Amino acid sequence: MLISTDVQPVRRRPRTAEPRTAQKSVRLTPTALAAIHERAVHERLTTSGFIATAALAAALADGPVGRPETDPRRPLAEALDRLAGELRTLTDTVTDPEQASEVLTVLPDLAKRTYAVLDAVLEAA
């Protein structure tokens, strides 16, 4: 039995007659970039190729373009980000055993709030 070692090459966008000379820089959140990169890998495109293709498809579409701000799950994701930040802040400030006991008293409440937000995310999905 032979095992294939072929690797799927990254697809390039189809060539156009008009040269691509214009450039545009965009700023993305790390979360947005990770989601875009994951989808680009799934589509076997480079991240920039995926962004260009998706932007052109959205520009040529007749319907409205979905905006992340209008996603009903966005407040839940933002709440999770805030909770993760609180946890990071708590754990980063611990430098001695006395502080550790103070942090440990706060963790149960933070865990309850995290589970409540996760439950809301699962219900919205």
Backbone bond lengths (Angstrom), bond angles and torsions (degrees), N, CA, C in turn:
res aa  C-N    CA-C-N  psi(-1)  N-CA   C-N-CA  omega(-1)  CA-C   N-CA-C  phi
1 M - - - 1.444 - - 1.529 108.48 -
2 L 1.315 116.68 127.55 1.461 121.83 -179.83 1.523 109.87 -96.39
3 I 1.316 115.32 138.66 1.458 120.96 176.44 1.518 107.15 -102.94
4 S 1.318 115.31 126.50 1.455 120.10 -179.09 1.522 110.15 -73.27
5 T 1.301 115.99 133.66 1.469 121.14 176.68 1.520 110.83 -109.39
6 D 1.332 116.28 14.15 1.462 120.03 179.47 1.521 109.78 -67.12
7 V 1.314 116.98 134.96 1.447 122.73 177.10 1.525 107.30 -109.71
8 Q 1.322 115.18 133.43 1.454 119.14 178.53 1.521 109.07 -68.45
9 P 1.325 118.00 121.28 1.464 119.06 178.68 1.526 110.71 -72.29
10 V 1.311 115.57 155.92 1.454 120.63 174.85 1.517 107.61 -69.05
11 R 1.332 115.60 129.91 1.464 119.24 178.36 1.512 109.15 -79.08
12 R 1.260 115.91 142.36 1.459 121.10 174.08 1.518 107.63 -97.64
13 R 1.327 115.21 156.14 1.457 118.25 175.52 1.518 109.12 -64.51
14 P 1.325 117.69 149.90 1.460 119.04 178.87 1.527 110.89 -59.96
15 R 1.293 115.72 144.16 1.465 121.16 178.46 1.520 109.98 -68.86
16 T 1.302 114.93 148.43 1.462 120.38 177.29 1.525 108.73 -119.88
17 A 1.314 115.40 160.68 1.467 119.71 177.98 1.526 110.11 -71.90
18 E 1.320 115.77 -31.24 1.467 120.34 -179.63 1.527 108.82 -85.07
19 P 1.317 118.55 128.73 1.472 119.68 -179.17 1.532 111.32 -67.33
20 R 1.315 115.63 144.80 1.466 121.44 178.84 1.533 108.08 -91.14
21 T 1.308 115.82 95.17 1.453 120.10 -177.78 1.527 112.28 -113.23
22 A 1.320 117.76 -16.28 1.466 120.71 -178.40 1.523 109.68 -84.76
23 Q 1.339 115.52 141.74 1.454 121.16 178.00 1.515 109.25 -126.04
24 K 1.337 115.62 147.93 1.452 121.59 177.04 1.517 107.64 -139.07
25 S 1.300 116.83 133.02 1.453 121.75 178.64 1.523 108.38 -100.90
26 V 1.319 117.35 137.49 1.470 121.37 178.31 1.523 109.08 -128.18
27 R 1.319 115.74 152.42 1.457 121.43 175.99 1.524 107.69 -106.69
28 L 1.330 115.70 135.74 1.459 121.91 -179.45 1.516 109.65 -130.79
29 T 1.313 115.80 151.76 1.455 118.86 172.06 1.528 107.73 -73.97
30 P 1.315 118.30 156.78 1.467 119.28 176.84 1.530 112.23 -58.18
31 T 1.329 116.94 -35.80 1.467 120.64 178.93 1.520 110.92 -65.80
32 A 1.336 116.27 -44.96 1.460 119.96 179.46 1.523 110.81 -64.30
33 L 1.331 117.13 -42.98 1.456 120.46 179.79 1.524 111.24 -62.91
34 A 1.332 116.67 -39.48 1.467 119.88 178.90 1.524 110.61 -63.97
35 A 1.334 117.20 -42.61 1.470 120.81 179.09 1.526 110.69 -64.91
36 I 1.323 116.92 -42.58 1.464 121.31 179.55 1.526 110.03 -65.28
37 H 1.325 116.36 -44.24 1.465 120.13 179.75 1.532 110.76 -62.25
38 E 1.331 116.43 -42.72 1.470 120.21 179.41 1.528 110.96 -60.36
39 R 1.314 116.35 -43.51 1.468 120.18 179.38 1.525 110.84 -68.12
40 A 1.329 116.58 -38.34 1.471 120.42 178.59 1.523 110.28 -62.19
41 V 1.323 117.08 -42.69 1.470 120.85 177.79 1.526 109.49 -61.65
42 H 1.343 115.88 -42.94 1.464 120.39 179.02 1.527 111.42 -60.55
43 E 1.325 116.24 -37.28 1.466 121.70 -179.81 1.529 112.01 -85.40
44 R 1.345 116.35 -1.13 1.465 122.72 -177.80 1.524 111.50 59.31
45 L 1.334 115.11 44.01 1.458 121.88 176.38 1.521 108.87 -123.50
46 T 1.322 115.69 159.26 1.452 118.64 170.35 1.524 107.26 -70.93
47 T 1.316 116.34 160.50 1.463 119.33 179.80 1.525 110.78 -61.41
48 S 1.329 117.15 -45.54 1.464 119.19 179.99 1.525 111.36 -66.70
49 G 1.324 117.49 -36.84 1.461 120.39 176.80 1.514 111.85 -64.01
50 F 1.339 116.08 -39.64 1.464 119.89 177.87 1.523 111.02 -65.36
51 I 1.341 116.08 -44.00 1.466 119.60 179.91 1.519 110.49 -61.49
52 A 1.332 117.38 -44.85 1.467 120.63 -179.58 1.526 111.23 -63.64
53 T 1.326 116.37 -43.94 1.464 120.31 -179.54 1.523 111.14 -65.20
54 A 1.341 116.62 -44.57 1.467 120.50 -179.13 1.523 111.30 -66.29
55 A 1.330 117.01 -39.92 1.465 120.26 179.34 1.522 111.12 -65.06
56 L 1.326 116.79 -42.18 1.462 119.52 178.73 1.520 110.64 -65.66
57 A 1.335 117.20 -41.64 1.464 120.23 178.39 1.529 110.64 -61.82
58 A 1.330 117.25 -40.82 1.466 120.64 178.55 1.525 110.89 -66.69
59 A 1.323 116.76 -38.87 1.466 120.26 -179.63 1.532 111.63 -67.59
60 L 1.325 117.02 -33.87 1.460 120.37 -178.55 1.528 113.01 -86.10
61 A 1.336 117.73 -11.43 1.465 121.58 -178.75 1.524 110.36 -74.46
62 D 1.326 115.27 150.94 1.461 120.23 179.78 1.524 112.51 -81.56
63 G 1.328 117.45 -31.99 1.462 121.06 -174.41 1.516 112.92 -79.76
64 P 1.336 115.16 174.36 1.470 119.30 178.34 1.524 110.90 -71.05
65 V 1.305 115.78 151.62 1.459 121.31 178.61 1.527 107.92 -89.67
66 G 1.335 116.26 129.99 1.458 120.14 178.56 1.520 110.56 -66.47
67 R 1.311 115.53 139.29 1.452 120.98 179.92 1.520 108.54 -113.94
68 P 1.337 117.50 136.56 1.462 119.71 -179.62 1.526 113.00 -57.05
69 E 1.342 117.31 -31.68 1.468 120.05 -179.03 1.518 112.53 -63.43
70 T 1.324 117.00 -24.71 1.457 120.14 -177.74 1.527 112.70 -90.54
71 D 1.320 118.03 -1.95 1.461 121.93 178.35 1.524 108.23 -68.48
72 P 1.332 118.45 123.36 1.463 120.07 -177.64 1.528 113.27 -63.24
73 R 1.332 117.41 -18.79 1.466 119.97 -179.93 1.525 112.79 -88.08
74 R 1.319 117.19 -6.56 1.472 120.43 -176.81 1.525 113.05 -58.38
75 P 1.348 120.21 -46.62 1.468 118.63 178.94 1.529 112.55 -59.44
76 L 1.322 116.02 -32.76 1.463 119.05 179.40 1.520 110.74 -69.42
77 A 1.327 116.83 -42.65 1.460 120.39 177.98 1.530 110.40 -64.14
78 E 1.321 116.92 -39.03 1.459 120.08 178.08 1.521 110.95 -65.84
79 A 1.345 116.96 -37.25 1.467 120.54 177.08 1.523 110.51 -63.51
80 L 1.331 116.57 -40.86 1.462 119.82 177.05 1.521 111.15 -63.38
81 D 1.328 116.78 -40.46 1.462 120.38 177.66 1.530 110.84 -62.05
82 R 1.344 116.75 -41.61 1.466 119.79 178.80 1.528 111.10 -63.83
83 L 1.342 115.99 -43.33 1.463 119.63 179.22 1.523 111.43 -63.10
84 A 1.321 116.37 -41.12 1.469 120.08 177.57 1.520 110.13 -62.90
85 G 1.320 117.50 -38.81 1.464 121.22 177.45 1.520 111.91 -64.23
86 E 1.343 115.97 -41.17 1.466 119.55 177.27 1.525 110.61 -61.92
87 L 1.318 116.58 -44.35 1.458 120.71 179.83 1.527 110.90 -62.89
88 R 1.321 116.07 -42.70 1.458 120.97 178.75 1.535 110.28 -61.93
89 T 1.333 115.70 -43.19 1.464 120.12 179.19 1.523 110.56 -62.58
90 L 1.340 116.08 -43.83 1.460 119.82 179.36 1.518 112.32 -60.59
91 T 1.309 116.49 -46.73 1.462 119.59 -175.59 1.526 112.23 -75.27
92 D 1.329 117.41 -29.11 1.469 119.81 -179.76 1.526 112.66 -73.16
93 T 1.345 117.43 -23.64 1.461 119.96 -176.12 1.521 112.99 -88.53
94 V 1.314 117.91 -8.13 1.460 120.64 -178.20 1.521 109.71 -76.32
95 T 1.338 115.17 116.11 1.466 119.50 178.96 1.524 112.30 -123.22
96 D 1.332 117.63 -17.75 1.466 118.93 177.99 1.528 109.82 -140.27
97 P 1.332 117.35 165.43 1.471 121.11 -176.27 1.525 114.33 -59.90
98 E 1.323 118.46 -32.78 1.465 120.30 179.86 1.525 110.50 -64.61
99 Q 1.318 116.44 -40.74 1.463 119.92 177.76 1.520 110.60 -67.06
100 A 1.304 117.58 -34.58 1.460 120.96 -179.27 1.516 110.74 -59.59
101 S 1.315 118.34 -41.25 1.464 120.23 -179.82 1.527 110.71 -66.46
102 E 1.342 117.65 -35.05 1.468 120.75 176.60 1.528 110.80 -65.12
103 V 1.305 116.19 -42.74 1.469 121.04 179.85 1.522 110.06 -64.82
104 L 1.313 116.45 -41.32 1.465 119.99 -179.13 1.520 112.42 -61.94
105 T 1.325 118.67 -27.31 1.459 120.55 178.31 1.533 111.48 -72.96
106 V 1.316 117.37 -24.63 1.464 121.76 -178.52 1.529 111.66 -87.53
107 L 1.315 117.54 -26.40 1.468 120.97 -173.89 1.531 114.83 -59.50
108 P 1.346 121.43 -40.66 1.470 118.71 179.92 1.531 113.32 -58.46
109 D 1.353 116.98 -41.60 1.461 119.59 178.44 1.524 110.81 -65.47
110 L 1.317 116.35 -41.46 1.465 120.27 178.41 1.529 110.74 -63.21
111 A 1.328 116.91 -39.53 1.468 120.47 178.38 1.528 110.57 -64.73
112 K 1.334 118.19 -42.30 1.480 121.16 178.68 1.528 110.51 -60.86
113 R 1.325 116.02 -44.79 1.469 119.64 179.67 1.521 110.76 -64.56
114 T 1.330 117.08 -38.23 1.463 120.72 178.83 1.525 110.56 -63.55
115 Y 1.331 117.10 -45.64 1.460 120.19 179.03 1.524 112.13 -64.22
116 A 1.317 116.92 -36.32 1.470 120.18 177.42 1.522 110.74 -63.00
117 V 1.328 116.86 -43.12 1.470 120.64 178.80 1.516 110.24 -67.12
118 L 1.336 117.15 -42.44 1.481 119.90 178.46 1.523 111.03 -61.37
119 D 1.332 117.82 -41.01 1.469 120.50 176.54 1.525 110.79 -60.51
120 A 1.318 116.78 -41.72 1.469 119.86 178.94 1.521 111.13 -65.06
121 V 1.341 117.24 -38.26 1.464 120.61 178.41 1.524 109.48 -63.79
122 L 1.327 117.21 -44.44 1.460 120.46 -179.18 1.523 111.58 -65.16
123 E 1.334 117.45 -36.95 1.472 119.90 177.67 1.514 111.79 -68.08
124 A 1.334 117.73 -34.00 1.464 121.61 -178.86 1.518 112.05 -76.87
125 A 1.329 117.15 -22.98 1.474 120.31 -175.97 1.508 112.19 -75.54
